[in-house]
Amino acid sequence: MLGFFGKKKAVEPSCTNVDLDKTLSDVELKKRSKILVIDDLDFAFTDLFRKEGFTIDQWSDVENIDNVLDGRFDIILLDLNGVGKAYSETEQGFYILKEIKEKNPSQLVIAYTNSSWNAGFFKFKDIADLLLDKQLSEFKDFRNSVLDLLRNKYRISSLLNEYRALVEKSGASVAGLDEAVSSGSESLISYLKDKSMSGLSVAANIATVVAAVLGG
């Protein structure tokens, strides 16, 4: 029987002493997160992101697609026009977007493009986590979108869903997780740390982040 992060059983929030909606502060999100811009032109808001404390890099194209599939970046800002031609002359950035989401569905991607770009390609907009208009969007639109996605990524419920998925994929057991959550923050942090120390490597990073969110 799955617990309240699974699909078969839903436990009411009152059954847990852990605030499942809690996430990192915006200051911590900026410190911890890595943003990648993929754009063949200079991204207009790079300096503004850095001024606000974000870590952001830009690539003019994708030379090795594996480098955007391994989860090293928290969020990818992807221009749909002008990049990825080496992989698909016609789809360009849409091809990169599809590859990312097929190979690493949890990778956050904000796709953007000019409003004049072929409207037929907008059928791919639901693949991305968000689609912005390059011409009409201001810095605040990009920044707020990035922060909203990061807040959700580092929300306790999201972190534990990720933990459960990774552990089950590895063939290990998540036994005791729901009980640890029900017992409170200290029990949850201790549970995750014990799992990471016992050789369950997928738990190590999540244990650290959960502890940071909960203040443990």
C-alpha positions in Angstrom: 0.0 0.0 0.0 1.5 3.3 -1.0 1.6 6.2 1.4 0.4 9.8 0.9 3.0 10.5 -1.8 1.9 7.6 -3.8 -1.2 7.1 -6.0 -3.2 4.5 -4.0 -3.6 6.1 -0.7 -4.1 9.7 0.3 -3.5 10.8 3.8 -4.9 14.0 5.0 -2.5 16.8 5.9 -3.7 16.6 9.5 -2.2 13.1 9.7 1.3 14.5 9.4 3.5 16.7 11.6 5.5 17.8 8.6 4.5 20.8 6.6 4.4 19.3 3.1 3.9 22.7 1.4 7.0 24.2 3.0 9.8 25.1 0.5 13.1 27.0 0.5 13.1 30.7 0.9 13.7 32.7 -2.3 17.1 33.7 -1.1 18.1 30.0 -0.7 16.5 29.1 -4.0 18.7 31.6 -5.7 21.8 30.4 -3.9 21.2 26.7 -4.6 19.8 26.8 -8.1 21.6 26.7 -11.5 20.0 28.1 -14.6 21.0 27.4 -18.1 20.0 29.6 -21.1 20.2 28.0 -24.5 19.9 30.8 -27.1 21.9 31.6 -30.2 21.5 35.3 -29.4 22.5 37.1 -26.2 19.9 36.6 -23.6 18.7 40.1 -22.5 18.2 39.3 -18.8 21.4 37.5 -17.9 22.9 40.4 -15.9 19.6 41.1 -14.1 19.4 37.4 -13.0 22.9 37.6 -11.7 22.3 40.9 -10.0 19.4 39.2 -8.1 21.7 36.4 -6.9 21.0 33.7 -9.4 23.7 31.4 -11.0 23.1 31.5 -14.7 25.1 30.3 -17.7 24.3 30.6 -21.4 25.1 28.3 -24.3 24.7 29.4 -27.9 23.7 25.9 -28.9 23.7 22.3 -27.7 26.9 20.5 -28.7 26.3 17.4 -26.7 22.7 16.7 -25.9 23.6 14.4 -23.0 24.7 17.6 -21.2 21.1 18.8 -20.9 19.7 15.4 -19.9 21.6 14.6 -16.7 19.9 17.1 -14.4 22.9 19.2 -13.6 20.7 22.4 -14.1 17.6 23.2 -12.1 16.0 25.1 -14.9 16.7 25.4 -18.6 15.5 28.4 -20.4 15.3 27.2 -24.0 14.9 29.4 -27.1 12.9 27.3 -29.6 14.3 29.1 -32.6 17.9 29.0 -33.8 19.3 26.2 -31.6 19.4 22.5 -32.1 19.8 22.7 -35.9 22.5 20.0 -35.8 19.9 17.6 -34.5 16.9 18.8 -36.5 17.0 21.5 -39.1 13.2 21.8 -39.1 12.3 21.4 -35.4 15.4 23.1 -33.9 14.8 23.9 -30.3 11.6 21.9 -30.3 13.7 18.8 -30.9 15.9 19.6 -27.9 12.7 20.2 -25.8 11.2 16.8 -26.8 14.5 15.0 -26.1 14.8 16.6 -22.6 11.3 15.7 -21.6 11.4 12.2 -23.0 14.7 11.3 -21.3 14.4 13.3 -18.1 10.7 14.3 -17.6 11.5 16.0 -14.2 13.9 18.5 -15.8 12.3 22.0 -15.6 12.2 23.8 -18.9 10.9 27.2 -19.7 10.7 27.5 -23.5 10.4 30.8 -25.2 10.1 32.0 -28.8 9.2 35.0 -30.9 5.5 35.6 -31.4 6.1 35.5 -35.1 7.5 31.9 -35.0 5.5 29.3 -36.9 2.3 28.9 -34.9 2.1 25.3 -35.9 4.8 24.5 -33.5 2.8 25.7 -30.5 1.4 22.2 -30.3 4.6 21.5 -28.4 3.9 24.1 -25.7 2.4 21.6 -23.3 5.7 19.7 -23.3 7.5 22.5 -21.6 6.8 23.5 -18.0 6.1 27.0 -19.3 6.1 28.8 -22.7 6.9 32.5 -22.8 6.8 35.0 -25.7 10.3 36.3 -26.2 9.2 39.6 -27.6 6.5 40.4 -25.1 8.0 39.0 -21.8 9.9 41.3 -19.5 12.5 40.3 -16.9 9.9 40.1 -14.2 8.0 37.5 -16.2 11.1 35.3 -16.6 12.2 35.8 -12.9 8.7 35.1 -11.5 8.3 32.0 -13.6 11.7 30.7 -12.6 10.9 31.3 -8.9 7.5 29.7 -9.1 8.9 26.5 -10.6 11.8 26.4 -8.1 9.5 26.9 -5.2 7.5 23.9 -6.3 10.6 21.8 -7.1 11.9 22.3 -3.5 8.5 21.9 -1.8 8.7 19.0 0.7 5.9 17.1 -1.0 7.8 17.4 -4.4 11.1 16.3 -2.8 9.5 13.3 -1.2 7.7 12.3 -4.5 11.1 12.5 -6.2 12.7 10.4 -3.5 10.0 7.8 -3.7 10.3 7.6 -7.5 14.1 7.3 -7.4 14.1 4.7 -4.7 11.4 2.6 -6.4 13.2 2.9 -9.7 16.4 1.6 -8.1 14.5 -1.4 -6.8 14.9 -0.5 -3.1 12.2 -0.1 -0.6 10.5 3.1 0.8 9.2 1.2 3.8 9.0 3.5 6.8 8.8 6.8 4.9 5.2 7.5 5.6 5.7 6.7 9.3 8.7 9.1 9.4 6.7 11.9 7.9 3.8 11.3 10.3 6.2 11.4 13.2 7.5 14.9 12.3 10.4 16.8 10.8 13.2 15.3 13.0 12.1 11.7 12.3 11.9 12.4 8.5 15.3 14.0 8.4 16.8 11.2 10.4 15.1 8.6 8.2 16.5 10.1 5.0 20.0 10.5 6.5 20.0 6.9 7.7 19.0 5.8 4.2 21.8 7.8 2.6 24.4 6.5 5.0 23.2 2.9 4.4 24.3 3.2 0.8 21.2 4.5 -0.8 22.9 7.2 -2.8 19.7 8.7 -4.2 18.7 9.7 -0.7 21.8 11.8 0.0 21.0 14.9 -1.9 17.3 14.9 -1.1 18.1 14.4 2.6 20.3 17.5 2.6 17.7 19.6 0.8 14.8 18.4 3.0 16.9 19.2 6.1 17.5 22.7 4.7 13.8 23.3 4.0 12.8 22.0 7.4 15.6 23.7 9.3 17.1 20.5 10.5 
